[in-house]
Every structure is written in structure tokens, then in C-alpha cells.
């Protein structure tokens, strides 16, 4: 009887399991297989681990690894801190906070490609609006996207502007779920706003903060579209990321090599994100 009930329960999971297998597990397994082949759209040849060996010999890979980690840490860290500060402001008793929430979240709704093209013009060294505004203040603006030492950080700033609204919304949802009784208890004890934030808000929004950290860090490691739209990995290879190197290999027709690169990127993300997730969730506090 118990076995019949278990089979009945698993029957409800079967449709979701089939969809997950077809759209997630099967493509992943196929990618692992084709990463060990030299393939075209009509033919393939098994070559073992040659693609992986060749990928690690890529001349610009060191730059790609370095830029990917810098980009992920910079954008994720800034979104975590800035999103928290904005959420504190937008859950306070300031006027027009609903309108301000919409303003903060609005960049998230815009296409990444559109944002990249727009900021490419805004950051133009001579005709861009940003340097024109700086010149009006007597400041000579830098070559935001043309300076090899600055390009990846310029793109990162745009990424932060676009993504901080999403982090803020997650924080606001976490703060709104905290019972008001906790804050009233601090009021009775004579606590001030800082004590409320430090002893109530900060520990109890840890699940929201962990979500922001994990999502923004993984997004930073996998990012491609904004960097490609604004710099195409340049000047030279100075703003190349792992994902942009993989895309260049696809463009060159090295499909097996680029598939191996995708597998390596998948492993890097999993190796970094899973221990980070385990570490963060151990420190969560129940409401």
C-alpha cells in the first residue's frame, strides 16, 4: 500500500522530470560529448581531450581568467553593498519611495544590448555626454573604453548601474518580511536606528543577501553580452572574458574547441558557486 502511494506521488513529478531531462540534462550531456570531438554541422570526429588541452594554450586565456574574476568580484560586491544601502533608503519613511523604487528598478528592464550601445556613445572620449559634462566642470575625462587599463572597469560600472535595481528589490522583499514586533522590542529597550539595522535587519535579511551574492557572482562569471557590445574584448585583448574568448572561437568555426571552453566555464562556475552557497547558507538565521 505504501509503495503504491509512493508511485502515485512520483507520477506528479514525471512531467517536470521529462522537461528537465529534455531541456537541461540532455543538452548538457551532448555538450560534454561534443567537447571531445572536432565537429561541424554535418560531421564529427572523436579526439579525446585535445580540445581542452588546446583551450588552455589559448594566448589570451590568462587575461580572460583575470578579467572574469575581477569583473565578477567587482560587480557582485558593489551590487551587494549598494543594493543594501538603496533598500534601506527605500524602505524608510521618505516621500515618493514607490516612485524611487521604480526608478532604481527601471534599468533592469532595459535590453542589455541597448544599454551597451547607449553607454558606448555616452562614454565616447570626445563626443560622449559623460566627458562633455566633466569638461564643463573643468575635469578632463578619461578614454573610458579605449584605455586598456580602464575598459573592463568601465563596462563593470555599466553592469552595476543596470543590475543594482534587481539586488535592491530582493533586499526590499527580505526587509518587508521581518515582523514589526522585533523593531518594537528594540524601541522598548531604547535602541536607535543603527541598533535596529545591526541587530535585527542585517541578520534577518541574510537569506536575501545570500541570494544577491550568489546570483550576481554567477552572473559576473558568465557575463558576455554587455562586454561584447561595448568593447568586443578590446582594446586588443584587454577586456576579454572567458565567455568572449569562447565566442571568438565559435566565430572562427572551432566548434569543438569552443564547446570545450563552455564545459570548462561550467566547471569553474560550479566549483566556485557551490562551496560559496554552502558557506553562506550555514550562517542564515530563521525568522
Secondary structure, DSSP 4 states (H G I P E B T S, - for coil): -HHHHHHHHHHHHHHHHHHHIIIIIHHHHHHHHHTTEEE-SS-EEE-TTHHHHHHHT-TTHHHHHHHHHHHHHHHHHHHHHHHHHHHHHHTSS-TTHHHHHHHHHHHHHS-HHHHHHHHHHHT-TTT-HHHHHHHHTT-----TTT-TTTHHHHHHHHHHHHHHHHHHHHHHHHHHTS-HHHHHHHHHTT--HHHHIIIIIHHHTHHHHHHHHHHHHHHHHH--HHHHHHTTT-STTTT--HHHHHHHHHHTT-HHHHHHHHHHHHHHHHHHHHHHHHHHHTT----
